[in-house]
Amino acid sequence: MEVMIAALKKAGVKFSQLQVEMVLSSIESIKTYLRHSSAFAFLSIHSILKELEHKELQVIDIKDFNIPRTFYFITQQGDSGQLPDMLMKFMTSKSVSDNFRLSYITMIHEVVA
């Protein structure tokens, strides 16, 4: 929520200026509500791909408005394998990492005898 408020502030919009109609805790409940109302919501485009394809929801693009998110890589300690390594290399490439904040967490697997 703090990230969204900061993004709104950067765009010159105070959170208090928005009329909050309802606060829902799951993406599915938000999408269901949106289908039956004239409300707007801030959602990841990836969460509504099916609804966009079926023309149930639509994107309203706001020029120069971004809500940055942090993504975490969580791996077991040691060799993570070729595919996870390729994904992490791609996600940390300059073209991708400029759009995302990435953090790394290595899981330490303890063996209890």
C-alpha positions as a Python dict, from the first residue, in 0.01 Angstrom:
ca = {
    (1, 'M'): (0, 0, 0),
    (2, 'E'): (285, 237, 84),
    (3, 'V'): (437, 184, -261),
    (4, 'M'): (106, 269, -428),
    (5, 'I'): (63, 583, -217),
    (6, 'A'): (418, 692, -309),
    (7, 'A'): (346, 631, -680),
    (8, 'L'): (24, 833, -658),
    (9, 'K'): (208, 1116, -479),
    (10, 'K'): (474, 1119, -752),
    (11, 'A'): (193, 1153, -1008),
    (12, 'G'): (45, 1447, -813),
    (13, 'V'): (-252, 1255, -669),
    (14, 'K'): (-319, 1235, -296),
    (15, 'F'): (-452, 902, -174),
    (16, 'S'): (-711, 1097, 26),
    (17, 'Q'): (-845, 1233, -306),
    (18, 'L'): (-944, 883, -418),
    (19, 'Q'): (-1288, 757, -329),
    (20, 'V'): (-1223, 410, -188),
    (21, 'E'): (-1538, 212, -253),
    (22, 'M'): (-1423, -118, -107),
    (23, 'V'): (-1108, -296, 8),
    (24, 'L'): (-1085, -661, -95),
    (25, 'S'): (-806, -901, -5),
    (26, 'S'): (-782, -1133, -305),
    (27, 'I'): (-729, -1076, -677),
    (28, 'E'): (-1024, -1302, -762),
    (29, 'S'): (-1264, -1107, -539),
    (30, 'I'): (-1141, -778, -688),
    (31, 'K'): (-1193, -907, -1044),
    (32, 'T'): (-1542, -1035, -959),
    (33, 'Y'): (-1634, -700, -805),
    (34, 'L'): (-1499, -508, -1105),
    (35, 'R'): (-1707, -715, -1348),
    (36, 'H'): (-2024, -597, -1172),
    (37, 'S'): (-1942, -234, -1096),
    (38, 'S'): (-1812, 83, -1253),
    (39, 'A'): (-1516, 94, -1012),
    (40, 'F'): (-1143, 97, -1094),
    (41, 'A'): (-862, -102, -931),
    (42, 'F'): (-484, -119, -939),
    (43, 'L'): (-395, -472, -1049),
    (44, 'S'): (-102, -640, -1217),
    (45, 'I'): (-174, -689, -1585),
    (46, 'H'): (-59, -1049, -1543),
    (47, 'S'): (-346, -1115, -1304),
    (48, 'I'): (-612, -1018, -1560),
    (49, 'L'): (-479, -1169, -1885),
    (50, 'K'): (-775, -1410, -1919),
    (51, 'E'): (-1024, -1131, -1849),
    (52, 'L'): (-856, -907, -2108),
    (53, 'E'): (-869, -1187, -2365),
    (54, 'H'): (-1244, -1236, -2301),
    (55, 'K'): (-1302, -858, -2292),
    (56, 'E'): (-1441, -878, -1940),
    (57, 'L'): (-1201, -611, -1809),
    (58, 'Q'): (-991, -344, -1975),
    (59, 'V'): (-671, -158, -1900),
    (60, 'I'): (-676, 217, -1855),
    (61, 'D'): (-317, 325, -1898),
    (62, 'I'): (-208, 631, -1700),
    (63, 'K'): (82, 810, -1866),
    (64, 'D'): (402, 820, -1658),
    (65, 'F'): (241, 628, -1369),
    (66, 'N'): (427, 328, -1230),
    (67, 'I'): (383, 127, -914),
    (68, 'P'): (719, -44, -853),
    (69, 'R'): (722, -386, -690),
    (70, 'T'): (992, -593, -526),
    (71, 'F'): (1041, -952, -635),
    (72, 'Y'): (1233, -1210, -435),
    (73, 'F'): (1429, -1513, -554),
    (74, 'I'): (1422, -1786, -294),
    (75, 'T'): (1651, -2082, -352),
    (76, 'Q'): (1797, -2366, -154),
    (77, 'Q'): (2159, -2326, -62),
    (78, 'G'): (2387, -2488, -319),
    (79, 'D'): (2332, -2568, -686),
    (80, 'S'): (1988, -2445, -795),
    (81, 'G'): (1998, -2598, -1143),
    (82, 'Q'): (2020, -2461, -1495),
    (83, 'L'): (1664, -2330, -1542),
    (84, 'P'): (1645, -2126, -1217),
    (85, 'D'): (1993, -1988, -1291),
    (86, 'M'): (1882, -1882, -1641),
    (87, 'L'): (1572, -1711, -1499),
    (88, 'M'): (1775, -1522, -1238),
    (89, 'K'): (2029, -1417, -1503),
    (90, 'F'): (1748, -1290, -1729),
    (91, 'M'): (1566, -1109, -1447),
    (92, 'T'): (1884, -935, -1336),
    (93, 'S'): (1978, -827, -1689),
    (94, 'K'): (1988, -449, -1741),
    (95, 'S'): (1675, -440, -1960),
    (96, 'V'): (1463, -620, -1700),
    (97, 'S'): (1615, -506, -1371),
    (98, 'D'): (1557, -139, -1455),
    (99, 'N'): (1184, -211, -1419),
    (100, 'F'): (1193, -426, -1106),
    (101, 'R'): (1356, -421, -766),
    (102, 'L'): (1498, -766, -703),
    (103, 'S'): (1611, -924, -378),
    (104, 'Y'): (1774, -1257, -316),
    (105, 'I'): (1708, -1497, -32),
    (106, 'T'): (1903, -1821, -6),
    (107, 'M'): (1725, -2089, 192),
    (108, 'I'): (1958, -2273, 423),
    (109, 'H'): (1839, -2630, 446),
    (110, 'E'): (1938, -2778, 779),
    (111, 'V'): (1954, -3151, 817),
    (112, 'V'): (1853, -3266, 1161),
    (113, 'A'): (1996, -3607, 1255),
}
